[in-house]
Amino acid sequence: MPRVIAIGLDGMDHDLVERMIGEGRLPNLDRLRRNGIGLKLDHGRDKLSGLAWEHVATGLAPSDGGRWSAVRYDPATYDVLQEEVTAASYLPGIGRKVVAFDLPYCRLGDSGDVLGLAAWGAHDPGVEAHSNPPGLAAEIAGRFGPYPAPEWIYGFCWPSAAKTEAAAAALIAAVEKRREIAQWLLRERLPDWDLAIVVPSEAHSGSEPFWHGIDTEHPLHHHASAVPARRGMIGIYEALDHLVGDLADTFPDATVLAFSMHGMGMNEGDVPAMALLPELLYRRSFGKAYMRDLKPAARLADGTPLLGEHEGWEPTLRKLAPWPDKPGPIARALVKAGIGRRRDAESLRRQREPRGIGWMPATRYRGFWPDMDAFAIPAFYDGQIRLNLRGREASGKVAPERYDALLDELELLLSQCRDPLSGDPAVRETFRAGKPPFEIGPHEADLYVLFRKGLLGMTHERLGTVGPLPWRRTGGHTGDWGFIFGAGPGLEAGRSGTSSSFDVVPTILDLLGVSPDLAPSGKTLLRDPV
């Protein structure tokens, strides 16, 4: 029976891989591509869902029964929560022995079909930490120790060169530890497998805080932290290449696939989606500012605000846009004036517990949403606007017959906004849900907003200027291409071109001799021309 090793290189960017292959830094990925297939992968707009690994674990695109976001919005209560995976994986039903090491959004179950470890050090694991068999997690901890970089999975470090250097060293060490564990799992502890899935996520965890180190166009590229950030990115990619080569050499009988669902690049979503858009729509509704002005530690020559070495983005934004429920002159005045409602204690608790997203500034406007006709819900990659629609939202204000007209108004408003630092348009594209408003689900928005690269502020002739605010993550899910490189039995050497990211799972199934139709959102690369 054929054996397949699928290595999911979470957050590894195609263009950076090509650059580093050209520099001779990634010999194992280069060998895999030269001896087999090498295709670019296009994740399309579905990458904006942030659920690439749910797409791998379930084989479903959002349009085929998946989710459009990990954030769930409840129109009955106006609550928002970040959910774990809700769909089942196809893996237990393929009739093959599977070992999965840190595959996000996959519950392993308790049968003998899918063994391994989940949420060991994954970036956005989508499930709780668990293993099958249940004692495997403790066994790995006893033999190899804990994950080496827990504080840097979502680490914030760009204001400090020292923290950036520490984060880089820890994430590189984490890749090396993964390589050791993967070897032990597949060769010694669980050697009886047909499909091995290994998903290191350190390129993801590193790209988000380190991107300014390798992007010469990034406004923070000349910040003191850019030098260790660049070293960190290079070191992580080189360590991942070592992991790929090690597995390929250890299991020469297996077909090896190394893939990334989408690329990475300069962050375009954090500041505008999480902070600027919510404040802009608040001002549109109430005619006054809620967010306080920033007094930055320093600014770059172009006006980009900087944080001090020991300052954090989230604490800074909590001061600028606090919870309305918390004491403070602005909050007290607004609530006293009847602009916004005090939420009940249970609702507030839900927003602040671990799966809540109260750390995001957008969530802190939630108490005002019932009194607004349109508001920005929390989002990670793009702006997302919900209309307060009568008959859908509990306190709906917008008559259904005004739905399209209000969207027109919002699109016009956004087109009038400029970047206060450059003078360029703040918004590069808007698009609508494309379905009747009462069919829009809890993981969707009525209007989506894509912002210009590097946007830190928005200015509007009537509503004033919001920001500029400091950078949060310097990198994000904005790269053009993922990739799939692979070699071994069943793969036609020399295959190149571009394919859909959703073709990865059907190809894995086809290599195993399993019907690729179990992953309905893509097609196998073994049969159809690219």
N, C-alpha and C positions, 0 to 999 in steps of 0.2 A: 504494500500500500504506500502511496506517495506521502512524503512528509514535507511540511511547509513551516518555515520560520518567518513570521510577519513582524517586522520591527517598525513600530510606529514612532517616528521621530517628531514628536509633538513640538510644533512651533519652529521647525527648521525651515529656513527660507531658501527657495530654489536659487534665486540670483546670488545670494551669499555663498551657497554651496558651490555654484559654478565658479565664482571668483576664487574661492579657496582651493578648489580642484586645480584651477589654472596656476595657483601659487605652489602646488605640490603638497598641500597640507592635509588632503583627505584622500589618501591612496586607496583605501578600501572601498569607499563609495565610488571612486573612479573605476576601480576594477570591476565592481558589480555592474556598473553601467556599460562598460566596454564589452564585458562577456555576456551581456543579456539585453535587457530592455532599459530604456531611459526616457521617460515621458514627463512632460509638465502636466500638472493637475490643476484644473479650474474648479474652484468651489462656488463660484458665482456669488450671488447675494446671500446664499445660505450661510456663508461664513459669518455674516453679521449676526446670526443667531447665537454665536459663541458655543455651539453644541457639536463641534466637529466629531468629538469622540462618542457622543450619543449616536451620531450618524454611522460610525464604525460599529459600535456595539449592537445596534438594532438593525442596521441596514436600511434605515428609513430617512428620507429627506423630510423636511417639514411639510411639504405639500403632499406627502404620501402617508400621513398619519402621525408624523413626528410633531415636535414643538418648534415654535418660532423663537422662543426665548426661554431661558431658565427662570426668568422672573414671571411670577403669576400675579396678575392683577384681578381683584374681585370687585366687580361693579356694584355688588350689593353692599359692600362695606368700605370700599376704597382702600382696602389693605393690599399691600404688596409683600410677597415673600419669595425667596430664592428656593426653588424646588430641586430635590434630587431626581434621578431618572424615574420616569413613570412607565415606560414601555419595556417589555421583556426582550431579552437578547435571543437571537436565533441559535446561539452556540450550543445550548443543551439539546437541540433537536436535529443536529446534523449527522448524528451517528458516528462521530469521530472522537478520539480522545484528545482533549484540549488542555493545555497548561497556559494560563494567562497570568502574567506578572505586571500588575499595575495598569490594567486596561481600564481607563475611566468609563464611568456610566455603565458598568457591567456588574450585576450581582451574580456571584459565582454559584449560588444555590448550595444544596447539601447533598447532591447526588455525586456519583463518581465520574460524570461526564465532563465537567469543567473544574479543574483543580487549579490552585494557585493562590495569589495574594492580591488584594485590592486596597487602594488608598494607602499605599506605603509612603509615597512621597509625591503623588500625582498632583499636578497643577489642575485645579478644578476636578476632583475625582468623581463628583456626581453621585457617589454612594458612600455609605459609612465604611470605616476600616473593618475588614473581615478577611478570613481565609478559609479555604477548603482543601484539606481537612482543617477543622477549627484550631488545632494546635500548631499549625504551620507558622502562623505569625509570631508566636512566642518562640518557636524553634529558630526562626530566622533572626529574631532579636537577640537570642542567646548566643548564636554563632557569629553574627556579623555586627551586632550593635544596632543602635537606632539610625534612622535616616539622618545623614550628616548636615542637612541644611533646612531644618523646619522653618526657621525664622525668615528664610529667603525665598520660600515658595511664592509668596506675594510681597516680597520685601521692597521697601521704599528706601533708596539709598543715594540717589543722584546728588543731593546737596553736600555729601561728604565723600571725599576721595578715600578715606580710611574705611568707611563702611562699604563702599563699592568694592574695594580690594578684598575685604573679608567675605562679602557675598560671593564674589567670583571664586575665591579659593574653596568655599564651602560647596558651591554648585559643581565645580569640577570634581571635587572629592566624591560628591553624590553620584556622579556618572560612573566613576571607578567602582564604587560600592555596588551599584546596579550591575555592572559587568560581572563582578565576582558572584553575586547572588544568582544572576541568570545562568551562569555556567554551572553552579552547584545545583540549582533547581532542575535544569534540563538534562544534565549529565549524570547526577548522582541521586538526588532526592525523588524526582518524578520523571524517570527516564522513558517511561512508556507513553509516548505521545505521538499523535499524527499532526497536530497543529500546535505550534508554540507562538504565543503572542507576547511580545515584550514592548512596553511603551515607556521609554524614558522621556520625562517632560522637562528636563533641565534647559533645553534650548528655549522653551516657552518661558520658564521662570527667569531665564537670563535675558531674553530679548526685551522683555518689558521694561526692566530698569537700566539695561546696558546699551540700548540701541543708539544712543547719541555718541557712543564710542566708535561705531563703525560707519555711521552716516555723516559724511562730510557736510551735508546740507542742513543738518539738524542745528537749531539755534543754540543748543547746549554743547555742541561739538568741541568748543574750546574751553569748556568748564574744566576745573581741575580733576573732576571725577571721570572725564572722558578717557583718559589714558588707562586706568585700571579697568574701565568698562570695556574698552577694546580688547585688552588682554583677556578679560573674562569671556567675551564672546568667542574669541579664537580658541581659547583653552577648552571651552565646553564643546565646540564643534569637533575639535581634534579628539577629545575623549570619546565622543559619540562615534566617530569614525573607527576608533579602536574597538569599541563595543561591537560594531557591525562586523568588522573583520574577524574578531575573536569568535563570534558565533558561526560565521561562515566557515572558518577553518576547522572548528571543532566538529561540525556536522556537515561534512562534504556531500553526504547523500541527500540532503534536504535542498529544496528550492527556497532561496532566500529573497524576500522582498523587503526593501527599506522604503518607507513612504512618509510623506507629510501632507496633510489634507489641504493646507493653505500656507501662504507665505506670511512674513512679518514685515513691518516697516515702521515709519514714524507714526506715533500715536495721533489719531484724528478724533477720538471720541471722548476721552475722559473729561476734559475741562468743559467742552461745549455741551455734551449730552448730560453730564452729571450735575452741572452747576449753572452754566450760562443760560441754556434754554429754559429750565424751570423758573429762573428769576425773570427772564424776559416775559414769559407768559403771565407770571404773577403781576408784573407791572402793567401789562396789557389789561388785565382784569380790574385792578384796583387803583391804577393811576399813581402809584408810589412805589418806592423801592423797599424791599425786605432785606436784601443782602447789604451788609455794611461794606464800606470801602476798605481796601487792603492797604496796609502800610508795610511794604516789603522791606526785607533786610537790605536789599540792593537791587539794582537793575542792570541789565546789559545795555550796550549802546543803543540797541534798537527798541528799548523799552520793556523787554521781557523781564518780568519780576522774578527775583530769586528768593529762595528760602535760606535761612541760616543753616549752618552745618547740623544743628541739633533740632531743627524744626521739622515737623511733619505736615504733609498735605492735609490729611483728615482732621487733625486737631486745629489747624489753621482755618479750614472751612467750617468747622463747628462753631468757631467764634464769629465768622462772617455771616453764616446762615444757621442760627441755633434752632433747636426744637422750639416751636411756639409755646409748648407746655412749660418750658423751663423759665425761671425768673430772668428778667432782662428788660430794659426799658422799651426796646422796640417791640418785643413779643407782647409785653403787658399792654402796651398802647393799642396794638392791633387787635388783640382779643377783646379788650375793653370796648373798642369801637365797633365790635361785631364783625370785623373782617377776619374770617376764619373761625373755626369751631374747635373747642377743646375736645380732644378725643377721649373716649372712655379709657380707663386704666388697662383693660384687657387688650384693646387695640394697640395702645402704646407699647405694652410689653411684647406683643408679637413682632413689632417692627424692630425691637432692640435685641431680641434673642438671636442665637448664632445664625439661624437660617433667615432671619430678617436682614434687611439691608439699610438699617438706620444710619450706618456710617456714610452713606451716599447722600450728598446734599439734596438731591431731588426728592428723596423720601421725606425730608423734613418740611416740605411744602404740602404734604398729604392732608393736613388738617384744613387747608384752604380749598382743596379740590371741589368739595360739594358746592362751593359758592362761585366757582369759575365755570365758564362755558367750554374751556379747553385748557389742558394742563399737560405737563411733561412727566411721564412715568419714569422710574429708574431704568437706566439702560447702560450697557457697557461699551457699545461700539458705534451706535448711531443715535440720533435723537428720535424719541418716540412720543408722539402726541396722541392722547385720547380726548375725544369730545365727551362732554357731560350730557349724554343723549337721553332725552326723555323716553321712558319705557325700557331703557337698558340699564342706565345707572340709577342708583337708589334715589338720588336727589337731582335727577336730570333737569337741565335748564334749556337744552337745545331741542327745538321741535324737529322731528325727523325730516320734515320738508325743507328745513334750513341746513341740512347736513352738508350738501355739496357746496352751498354758498359760503358756509363758514370755512370749509377747507380752502376754498378760493381765497378768502380773506387772509387766512394764515399763511398760505403760500406767497401771497403778495407781501405781507409783513416781513417774512423771512428773506425775500428777495431784496428788500430795502435795507437790510442790515449789512454793515461793513465791519471789517477787521480794524479796530482802532490803531493798531500798530503799523499796518501796511496800507490801509485804505482800500484793500481789495474786498470783493464780495465775501461775506462770511459763510454763505451757503453755496455749495456747488450743485446740489440736486435735492429734490424732494420727490417722493412717490407715495402713492396711496395703497391701502391694503388690497384693493382690487376685488372686493366682494361686497355684498350688501352689508350695511352697518350692523344689522342684528345677527349676522353670521360671523362677525369678528369675535374670535375666542379670547380666553383669558391670558394667552401668551402673545397676543398681537396688539397692534396699534392701528389707529385710523390714518395717521400720517407719519411717514418716516423722513428723517432729515439727515443728509450727509454734508459734513462741514468741510471747509477748506483745510488743507494740511497745516498743522501747527497753530490752529486758532485758539487763542487764549482770552479773547474778549469780543464783545459784540456791541456795536453802537447803532442806535436808531434815532432819527431826527426827533421823533415825538417821545420815545420811551427812555432816551438817554443812553448812557454807556454802562455796560456790565463788564467788570474786570478792567484791565487784564488780570488774570489769575496765574499763579505759578503752575508749572508742569506737575502732573502726578506721575504717571508712567511715561517714559520717553519713547517707548516702543508700543506697538499694538498690532492687531490683526489686519494690516493694511497692505501686505505684500500681494503682488499679482498672482504668484504661482506657488502651489505645492509641487510635489514630484513623486514619482514612483520609479525606483531603480530595482532591478531584480535579475537573478541568474539561477539556472538550474533546470532540472527536468521539467518539461512542459512549457518553457518559455522560448519564444523565437528570438534568437540573438539578432541584434541590430534594430529592433523596433524602437521608433522614436515618434515624436509629434506631441500632440496635446490631447488630453482626455478629461473626462469628468472625474472629480474626486469621488463621486459615488460609484465609480467603476472598480474601486479597490476591493470592496467586500465580495462582489460577484466573482472577481478574478481569483481571490483566495479560495472561495468555495469550489470553483471550477478546477483549480489545481488539485484539490482534494478528491475530485470525483463526485462532488455533491452538486445538486442542481443549483445554479446561480440564481434561480427565481426566488430563493429564500430571501434574497436582498433585492426587492423589486425596484429600488430607486436608481439602479445603475445597470450596466451591462458588462459582461466579461470581456477582458482584453484578449482572450485566447481565440475568439471566434470572429469577432467583428473587426473590420479594418478601422484604423484610427483616422 
